[in-house]
């Protein structure tokens, strides 16, 4: 197993970046959605499994008022200092301008890429990749004559030493932030990356655009993903009591609060990924928070219907919906989530590619909230409770079946 790569950032970023509407950690290091480029590089590289992030040739303006490199980044003066720093390193080097927009996905693919032992690979003006076998000779050449200070000079010297670069054998397409327009494009790129393939139709086309707009505003604030989860849960719980009434207006308000909960619930994960603040506790809070809100909503629907009908049997429907909801949630958590480091929900089974698992995962999306809203407009949320009372227990039983018979299901699918 080869040693983890080291990321070398060439400082300073383009100093002509001057956008009065862009917050920045310094004159040369713009802040994009709550993190400066160098901070983002350090966090993204750590998430992708890199050994170190080194900032070569950083000046005082770039490093900040106290001259210290951002957390997770070690500042080095020149290539000669780099040679001493990595003397015992036996892995590849990844060299990029400090203005690179670092993202964990392409950094991880780059870390897994392979090049010829004594060659180099690159993406012009963005990335240079040096395999372990060529590091010593390359660093020596880069140190000569005052040292290569930008990515173009690095590419020129390596071409002179080794010949033309090989293409990087991975799906890597990094972006360099050089102008105010690039800052806006970088924000759009990062926000697009937050859209999940598992989003339902309405979530993708209605909720996600709104939650991304909110997350973009909150990224530069001190609000944490867990705080956002608690806000979302509180909004959803506040919607429950409105279903105690049979009046369409009251039920509609409750349904809109339920929908607002769903929208805000997307923000906690978006902020966590933007700020690299994913945690096991955050994943658990998000998972159980959703199910608590669903439980409150179904319970209030049952009690409200019971009050309006002056009968107790609607309480049984509410209990069935709650039982199915908590049963499924408890089983999925116990079986799949409790041992995960990040505590994140990914699928209701350990075999998400099976047809039944895909069906169950699709059914777990929250597009049903729009049906709740539609029925609430006519004061008929009780109709949804009937569907939930039947569907939630059946869903629970199917989750149990899918978890106990993956092999047979897979065989039938093939």
C-alpha positions in Angstrom: 0.0 0.0 0.0 1.5 3.3 -1.1 1.9 6.2 1.2 -0.7 8.9 1.3 0.0 11.8 -1.1 1.0 15.3 0.0 -0.7 18.4 -1.4 1.6 21.3 -2.2 -0.1 24.7 -2.7 1.8 27.4 -4.5 1.3 30.8 -2.9 0.2 33.5 -3.4 -3.1 33.1 -5.3 -3.8 35.7 -8.0 -3.6 39.0 -6.2 -5.7 40.8 -8.7 -8.8 39.3 -7.1 -10.7 42.4 -5.9 -14.4 42.1 -5.4 -15.9 44.3 -2.8 -18.9 42.0 -2.4 -16.8 39.0 -1.5 -15.7 38.2 2.0 -12.0 37.2 2.3 -9.6 35.8 4.8 -7.0 38.1 3.4 -6.5 40.2 0.3 -5.3 37.2 -1.7 -7.4 34.3 -0.2 -11.1 34.7 -0.9 -13.7 33.2 1.4 -16.1 31.0 -0.5 -19.2 29.8 1.3 -17.7 30.2 4.7 -14.1 29.0 4.1 -11.1 30.5 2.5 -9.6 28.6 -0.4 -6.6 27.4 1.7 -8.8 26.4 4.6 -11.0 24.5 2.2 -8.0 22.8 0.6 -6.7 21.6 4.0 -10.1 20.2 5.1 -10.9 18.6 1.7 -7.4 17.0 1.5 -7.8 15.6 5.0 -11.2 14.2 4.1 -9.7 12.6 1.0 -6.9 11.0 3.0 -3.9 13.2 2.2 -1.0 13.1 4.6 -0.1 16.8 4.6 -1.0 20.1 3.0 2.0 22.4 2.5 1.8 26.0 1.5 5.0 26.9 -0.4 6.1 30.6 -0.4 3.2 32.1 1.5 3.5 35.8 2.3 2.2 37.6 5.3 -1.0 38.9 3.6 -1.9 35.4 2.5 -1.2 33.8 5.9 -3.0 36.4 7.9 -2.0 39.1 10.3 0.0 36.8 12.6 1.9 35.2 9.7 0.5 31.7 10.7 -0.8 29.3 8.1 -4.4 28.2 8.4 -5.1 25.2 10.6 -4.1 22.0 8.9 -1.6 23.7 6.6 2.2 23.9 7.1 4.0 26.9 5.6 7.4 26.3 3.9 9.6 29.0 2.4 10.9 27.3 -0.8 11.6 24.1 -2.6 14.8 23.4 -0.7 12.8 23.6 2.6 10.2 21.3 1.0 13.0 18.7 0.1 13.9 18.6 3.8 10.3 18.4 4.9 9.5 15.4 2.7 12.8 13.6 2.9 11.2 10.5 4.3 8.1 10.7 2.2 7.6 7.7 -0.1 4.3 8.8 -1.7 3.3 11.1 -4.6 3.2 14.9 -4.6 0.2 16.8 -5.9 1.1 20.4 -6.8 -1.5 23.1 -7.4 -1.9 26.9 -7.2 -3.2 28.1 -3.8 -6.2 29.5 -5.7 -7.4 26.0 -6.5 -11.0 25.1 -5.5 -10.3 22.0 -3.5 -13.1 19.3 -3.4 -12.8 16.0 -1.7 -14.2 13.9 -4.6 -11.6 14.8 -7.2 -8.8 15.0 -4.6 -9.7 11.4 -3.6 -9.7 10.2 -7.2 -6.4 12.0 -7.7 -4.9 10.2 -4.7 -5.9 6.8 -6.2 -4.6 7.6 -9.7 -1.4 5.9 -11.0 1.3 7.3 -13.2 4.5 5.9 -14.6 7.2 5.6 -11.9 9.7 8.1 -13.5 7.2 10.4 -15.3 4.8 13.1 -14.3 1.2 13.9 -15.1 -0.8 17.0 -15.0 -3.7 19.2 -16.0 -2.4 22.4 -17.6 -2.3 25.4 -15.2 -4.1 23.5 -12.5 -2.6 20.2 -11.3 0.8 18.6 -11.4 1.2 15.0 -10.1 4.6 13.6 -9.3 5.0 9.9 -8.5 7.3 9.0 -5.7 10.0 7.9 -8.1 10.5 11.3 -9.6 10.0 13.5 -6.5 13.7 14.0 -5.6 14.9 14.9 -9.1 11.8 17.1 -9.7 12.1 19.1 -6.4 15.8 19.7 -7.2 15.0 21.1 -10.6 12.2 23.2 -9.2 14.6 24.8 -6.7 17.2 25.9 -9.2 17.5 29.6 -10.2 15.5 31.0 -7.4 12.8 28.4 -7.6 9.6 27.9 -9.6 7.0 30.1 -8.0 3.8 29.4 -10.0 2.2 26.4 -11.7 3.3 27.5 -15.2 7.0 27.6 -14.1 6.6 24.2 -12.4 5.2 22.7 -15.6 7.9 24.3 -17.7 10.8 22.9 -15.6 9.2 19.4 -15.4 8.7 19.3 -19.1 12.4 20.2 -19.6 13.4 17.5 -17.1 11.1 14.6 -18.0 9.4 15.6 -21.2 5.7 16.3 -21.8 3.3 15.2 -19.0 1.0 12.2 -19.1 -2.7 12.9 -18.7 -4.0 12.3 -15.2 -5.8 8.9 -15.4 -8.8 9.9 -13.3 -12.0 12.0 -13.6 -10.4 15.2 -12.2 -11.6 18.6 -13.2 -10.5 21.2 -10.6 -11.2 24.9 -10.9 -8.8 27.8 -10.2 -10.4 30.9 -8.7 -8.8 34.0 -10.4 -11.5 36.6 -10.8 -14.6 37.8 -9.1 -16.6 35.9 -11.7 -14.7 32.8 -10.7 -15.8 33.3 -7.1 -19.4 33.2 -8.1 -18.8 30.2 -10.3 -17.1 28.4 -7.5 -20.0 29.0 -5.2 -22.4 27.7 -7.8 -20.2 24.6 -8.4 -20.0 23.8 -4.7 -23.8 24.2 -4.3 -24.5 22.0 -7.3 -22.3 19.3 -5.7 -24.7 19.2 -2.7 -27.6 17.9 -4.8 -28.1 14.2 -4.0 -28.9 11.5 -6.5 -31.4 10.1 -4.0 -33.5 13.3 -3.9 -37.1 12.7 -4.8 -38.6 14.6 -7.7 -40.2 17.4 -5.6 -37.2 17.6 -3.3 -34.9 18.1 -6.3 -37.0 20.7 -8.0 -38.7 22.5 -5.1 -37.0 21.9 -1.8 -33.4 21.7 -2.8 -33.2 25.0 -4.7 -34.7 26.8 -1.6 -32.5 25.0 0.9 -29.4 25.7 -1.2 -30.4 29.4 -1.2 -30.7 29.4 2.6 -27.4 27.5 3.1 -25.6 29.9 0.8 -26.6 32.7 3.2 -25.8 30.8 6.3 -22.4 29.4 5.2 -20.6 32.5 6.3 -22.3 32.6 9.7 -21.6 30.9 13.0 -24.7 28.6 12.7 -23.6 25.0 12.9 -25.3 22.0 11.1 -26.5 20.6 14.4 -28.1 24.0 15.3 -29.8 23.9 11.9 -31.1 20.4 12.7 -32.6 21.6 15.9 -34.3 24.5 14.2 -35.7 22.2 11.6 -37.0 19.8 14.2 -38.6 22.6 16.2 -40.4 24.0 13.1 -41.7 20.5 12.3 -43.0 19.9 15.8 -44.7 23.3 15.9 -46.7 22.2 12.8 -48.2 19.2 14.7 -50.8 21.0 16.9 -52.4 22.6 13.9 -53.6 19.2 12.8 -55.7 19.0 16.0 -58.1 21.2 14.2 -60.5 20.2 11.5 -60.4 23.6 9.9 -58.7 23.8 6.5 -56.8 27.0 7.4 -55.3 25.4 10.5 -54.4 22.2 8.8 -52.8 24.1 5.9 -50.6 26.1 8.3 -49.5 22.8 9.9 -48.8 21.3 6.5 -46.7 24.4 5.5 -44.7 24.2 8.7 -44.2 20.5 8.0 -42.9 21.4 4.5 -40.7 24.1 6.0 -39.2 21.5 8.3 -38.4 19.4 5.3 -36.7 22.3 3.5 -34.7 23.4 6.5 -33.8 19.7 7.1 -31.8 19.8 3.9 -29.8 22.8 5.2 -28.1 20.9 8.0 -26.5 18.4 5.7 -25.6 21.1 3.1 -23.8 23.2 5.8 -22.1 20.1 7.2 -20.6 19.3 3.7 -19.8 22.9 2.9 -18.0 23.4 6.2 -16.6 19.9 6.5 -18.5 19.5 9.8 -20.0 16.1 9.3 -20.2 14.1 12.6 -21.8 11.0 13.9 -23.9 12.9 16.4 -25.1 15.2 13.6 -26.2 12.2 11.4 -28.0 10.6 14.3 -29.7 13.9 15.3 -30.8 14.4 11.7 -32.2 10.9 11.4 -34.1 10.8 14.6 -35.2 14.4 14.3 -37.1 13.6 11.1 -38.8 10.6 12.7 -39.8 12.5 15.8 -41.4 15.1 13.6 -43.3 12.5 11.6 -44.4 10.9 14.9 -45.7 14.2 16.2 -47.6 15.0 13.0 -49.2 11.5 12.8 -50.1 11.6 16.5 -51.8 15.0 16.2 -53.7 13.9 13.1 -55.1 11.0 15.0 -56.0 13.1 18.0 -57.5 15.8 15.9 -59.6 13.4 13.9 -60.7 11.7 17.2 -61.8 15.1 18.6 -63.7 16.1 15.5 -65.4 12.7 15.1 -66.0 12.3 18.9 -64.7 8.8 18.7 -61.6 6.8 19.8 -61.0 4.7 16.7 -59.0 7.4 14.9 -56.5 7.1 17.7 -55.8 3.5 16.5 -55.0 4.9 13.0 -52.5 7.4 14.5 -51.0 4.6 16.7 -50.5 2.4 13.6 -48.8 5.2 11.7 -46.5 5.9 14.7 -45.8 2.3 15.2 -44.8 1.8 11.6 -42.7 4.9 11.6 -40.8 4.2 14.8 -40.5 0.5 14.1 -38.8 1.1 10.7 -36.6 3.9 12.1 -35.5 1.8 15.1 -34.7 -1.2 13.1 -32.7 0.7 10.5 -30.8 2.5 13.2 -30.0 -0.7 15.1 -29.1 -2.7 12.1 -27.2 -0.2 9.9 -26.5 3.1 11.5 -25.4 2.6 15.1 -22.0 1.2 14.1 -21.3 3.8 11.4 -18.6 6.5 12.1 -20.7 9.3 10.5 -24.1 8.1 11.7 -25.5 9.0 8.3 -28.6 7.4 6.8 -27.9 6.0 3.3 -30.4 3.1 2.8 -32.9 1.0 4.7 -30.9 -2.2 3.9 -27.3 -3.2 3.7 -27.9 -4.1 0.0 -29.2 -0.8 -1.5 -28.8 -2.0 -5.1 -31.5 -4.7 -4.8 -34.9 -3.9 -6.4 -36.8 -4.1 -3.2 -34.3 -1.9 -1.4 -34.4 0.7 -4.1 -38.2 0.7 -3.9 -38.1 1.1 -0.1 -35.5 3.9 -0.3 -37.7 5.7 -2.9 -40.7 5.3 -0.6 -38.7 6.9 2.3 -38.3 10.2 0.4 -40.5 12.9 1.7 -42.5 13.8 -1.4 -45.6 12.7 0.5 -45.5 16.1 2.3 -47.0 17.7 -0.8 -49.9 15.3 -0.6 -50.4 16.3 3.0 -50.4 19.9 2.0 -52.9 19.3 -0.8 -55.3 17.4 1.5 -54.9 20.0 4.2 -56.2 22.7 1.9 -59.5 21.0 2.1 -59.3 20.0 5.7 -58.9 16.4 4.8 -55.5 15.5 6.4 -57.4 12.5 8.0 -57.3 10.9 4.5 -53.5 10.9 4.6 -53.6 9.4 8.1 -55.5 6.4 6.7 -52.8 5.9 4.1 -50.1 6.3 6.7 -51.8 3.9 9.1 -51.8 1.2 6.4 -48.6 2.1 4.6 -46.2 2.6 7.6 -46.7 -0.9 9.1 -46.4 -2.5 5.7 -43.2 -0.5 5.0 -41.8 -1.8 8.3 -42.6 -5.4 7.5 -41.0 -5.0 4.0 -37.8 -3.5 5.7 -37.7 -6.5 7.9 -38.1 -8.8 4.9 -35.5 -7.0 2.8 -32.9 -7.2 5.6 -33.4 -10.9 6.2 -33.5 -12.2 2.6 -31.0 -10.2 0.5 -29.5 -13.3 -1.1 -32.9 -14.6 -2.4 -33.9 -11.2 -3.6 -30.6 -10.7 -5.4 -31.0 -14.1 -7.1 -34.5 -13.3 -8.3 -33.3 -9.9 -9.6 -30.6 -11.6 -11.7 
